[in-house]
Amino acid sequence: MKITIAALLACAASLASFPAHAGNNVFTGMVTAQPGCLPTSTGRIVLSASGGVQHLHVEVFKLPPNTGFDVFVIQVPKAPFGMSWYQGDISTDGAGNGVVDFVGVFSKETFMLAPGVASAPVVFPDDASSNPATPPIQMYHVGIWFDSPAAAVAAGCANTVTKFNGTHNAGVQALNTSNFADATGPLKFFVP
């Protein structure tokens, strides 16, 4: 049985019509990140809990069709972004819509920590060989980047190379949760 993205989005929309309850919060309103770039594109995040983990369900609408994007949990929704954690990829269908699900910790307890300096593997030429010591830093925002600068340019966006994909050669940020304050992104409000 083949399930289309449109069918998944229709199913998600019907689920979202139920009232929010503990363990199931719906946040609508990912917004475009660049002025003049993707003016009609939007996204939405649905957070839910199952046992000791959370599910981050991401839906995007009216992005460029058949295009790859990268999803990150970030400290601050816009540059300089602060600490950032690569979640994975999302691809759009022929209509520019996409959906992806992640399992992990996506709540008020989402944070990064580096109690001390440690050596790190250098896999790509721009990788650091060690980390700075960092006390706990809470991260409550979500950002989505073009997987390549060429895809961003084809969509009428800036031709800028960023580090926001698995090989560190992504395009500009497409959507984010900057409709929430910097210190109070949507993950902060999810208490499983």
C-alpha positions in Angstrom: 0.0 0.0 0.0 1.5 3.3 -1.1 0.8 6.3 1.2 1.3 9.8 -0.3 2.5 12.9 1.5 -0.9 14.5 0.8 -2.6 11.6 2.6 -0.3 11.9 5.6 -0.9 15.7 5.7 -4.7 15.1 5.6 -4.4 12.6 8.4 -2.2 15.0 10.5 -4.7 17.8 9.9 -7.6 15.7 11.1 -5.6 14.7 14.2 -4.8 18.4 14.9 -8.5 19.2 15.1 -8.7 17.3 18.4 -8.2 19.4 21.5 -4.7 19.6 22.8 -4.1 17.6 26.0 -1.2 16.6 28.2 1.3 14.8 26.0 0.0 16.3 22.8 0.7 19.9 21.9 0.2 21.4 18.5 2.2 24.5 17.5 1.2 26.1 14.2 3.2 28.9 12.7 6.7 28.1 11.5 7.5 31.3 9.5 9.7 32.2 6.6 13.2 33.1 7.7 14.5 35.4 5.0 12.7 38.6 3.9 11.6 38.3 0.3 12.3 34.6 0.2 9.5 32.0 0.2 6.7 34.5 1.2 3.9 32.0 1.1 5.7 29.1 2.8 4.7 27.9 6.2 5.3 25.0 8.6 4.0 23.5 11.7 5.3 21.4 14.6 3.3 18.7 16.5 4.9 17.4 19.7 3.7 14.3 21.5 5.1 12.0 24.2 5.3 8.2 24.4 6.9 6.7 27.4 10.2 8.5 28.1 10.6 10.0 24.7 9.0 12.7 22.6 8.0 12.8 19.0 8.7 15.9 16.8 6.4 15.9 13.8 7.2 18.6 11.3 5.0 19.6 8.3 6.0 22.1 5.7 3.8 23.7 3.1 4.4 25.7 -0.2 8.2 25.3 -0.2 9.9 24.6 -3.6 8.7 21.3 -5.0 10.9 18.2 -5.0 13.6 19.9 -2.8 15.6 18.7 0.1 15.8 20.6 3.4 17.6 20.0 6.8 15.9 20.2 10.2 17.8 21.5 13.3 16.9 22.1 16.9 18.5 25.5 17.6 19.1 27.8 20.6 17.9 31.0 18.8 15.7 31.1 15.7 17.7 33.6 13.7 21.4 34.2 13.2 23.7 33.7 15.0 21.5 30.6 16.0 23.7 29.7 19.1 24.0 25.9 19.7 22.4 23.8 16.9 21.6 20.1 16.7 21.1 18.4 13.4 17.9 16.3 13.5 17.6 15.1 9.9 16.2 15.7 6.5 12.8 16.6 5.0 12.0 16.5 1.3 9.0 18.1 -0.4 6.7 16.5 -2.9 5.6 18.0 -6.3 3.4 20.5 -4.5 6.1 21.7 -2.2 4.7 20.0 0.9 6.6 17.6 3.2 6.4 15.7 6.5 8.9 14.1 8.8 9.0 12.6 12.2 11.8 12.4 14.8 12.0 10.6 18.1 14.1 12.0 21.0 13.8 14.6 23.7 11.9 17.7 22.4 10.6 19.4 25.5 11.6 22.0 28.2 14.4 19.6 29.0 16.1 19.9 25.6 19.7 21.1 26.2 23.4 20.7 25.2 26.2 20.3 27.7 30.0 20.0 27.6 31.3 19.6 31.1 34.9 19.8 29.8 37.0 19.9 26.7 37.4 16.7 24.8 38.9 15.7 21.5 36.5 15.3 18.6 36.8 13.4 15.4 37.6 15.5 12.3 35.4 14.0 9.6 35.0 17.1 7.4 37.7 19.7 6.8 35.9 22.4 8.7 35.2 20.2 11.8 36.7 21.4 15.2 39.1 18.9 16.7 37.8 19.6 20.2 34.8 21.3 21.9 34.7 24.3 24.3 33.5 23.6 27.8 29.9 24.7 28.0 27.4 24.7 30.9 23.9 23.5 30.1 22.3 25.5 27.3 18.5 25.1 26.7 17.5 24.8 23.1 13.8 25.4 22.2 13.6 26.5 18.6 13.4 24.6 15.3 14.9 25.8 12.0 14.8 24.4 8.5 17.5 25.0 5.9 17.8 24.5 2.2 20.0 21.4 1.7 22.0 23.3 -1.0 22.7 26.9 -2.0 21.7 26.0 -5.6 18.2 25.0 -4.4 17.9 28.3 -2.5 18.9 30.3 -5.5 16.4 28.4 -7.7 13.7 29.5 -5.2 14.8 33.2 -5.4 16.6 33.2 -2.1 20.2 34.2 -1.3 23.2 32.2 -2.6 24.8 31.7 0.8 26.6 28.6 2.0 25.9 27.6 5.6 27.0 24.7 7.8 23.4 23.5 8.3 23.5 20.0 6.7 25.3 16.7 7.2 28.2 17.7 5.0 28.3 21.4 6.0 27.4 22.9 2.7 23.7 23.9 3.0 21.9 26.9 1.8 20.1 29.6 3.8 17.5 29.0 6.4 14.0 28.6 4.9 11.6 28.4 8.0 12.0 28.9 11.7 10.1 29.4 14.9 10.9 33.1 15.3 7.3 33.8 16.0 8.2 32.7 19.5 10.6 34.8 21.6 14.3 33.9 21.5 14.4 32.4 25.0 10.9 30.8 24.8 10.7 28.7 21.7 8.0 26.1 21.3 9.9 23.2 22.8 10.0 25.0 26.1 6.2 24.8 26.5 6.0 21.0 26.0 5.9 19.2 29.3 5.4 15.5 28.7 
